[in-house]
Amino acid sequence: MSVPTDAAAQKIQDKLKDVFKIVHGIDNVRSRSESDIQNLEKLKSEAASEQHLMFDGPRRLRGAYTRAMVDAKKEESLLRDALDQINDIRTIRKERRLQARSAGNKETIRRGTLMKMLLVSAQTLPLYVGEKPGIKAPPLCGALPAKSDYRAKVGDMVAALVKGLEMEETWILAEVINYDSHTNKYEVEDVDEEEKEKHIVSRSRVVPLPLMRANPETDAHALFPNGAKVMALYPQTTCFYSAVVKTQPATAADDYELLFEDSNYPGGYSPPLMVPQRYIISIDTRSKSRR
């Protein structure tokens, strides 16, 4: 259900206050956790040294481990609460933007501002954190594709194969305006302010972008391997080009290092360029794109 604009603004402020409180709580628990770990190390050293081994050493060690585990779980719970609040804020802002567009109040965004917005969107894409070790990341996390019956929602960013003025086909970054379940076609709008064209395209010509980032340290299976052929948003443009993965992200905050197919360079590939997880997808095509 949509939220009125003024109510949405207040709701965002309330949630930001909640995030502020949660972050302070995380800081307090983390300080306590650090003290727990220091105490554990001290007790372990005492237990390993016979001359300092105390009669109640094992009991104290078990107690220290228990306190450390309780604090670690508390910190995890607070971190998840903060991520949930942040995701709610993203959802509310998305709803506000869609309401403004429906009311005809859509503002014009300059290209430089658009590029910054796309970068921030990629950097703040939620990071997948599994509930338990061993649980595989879900579809649309990193390189993992959507399920066959998945339908992108209104307002979602997608890669769409559209025809230009000269009937050439191009993979563009677009926003979903509507989906017709009877015809299995999407209505999408080019995010580029210079184009701002709407297109009706079949579902087979729309690829949803990742909804979450994959953590290389815990979900390496959800990343494209080195050497993989992909389609990626060429830096400072709104179009997808064929590329090859040179280097995977090393941490959750890192981007991919890609080599784009480009006949203007010796060897047919561009110098290495950095592209966020959000704008890299798998498409079995080599359609031309504009720059």
PyMOL commands that set and color helices and strands:
alter all, ss='L'
color gray80, all
select helices_A, chain A and resi 5-48+50-52+57-102+111-123+203-205+220-222+266-268+277-279
alter helices_A, ss='H'
color red, helices_A
select strands_A, chain A and resi 157-163+169-180+185-190+198-202+206-208+229-233+240-247+256-260+273-275+280-281
alter strands_A, ss='S'
color yellow, strands_A
deselect
rebuild
show_as cartoon
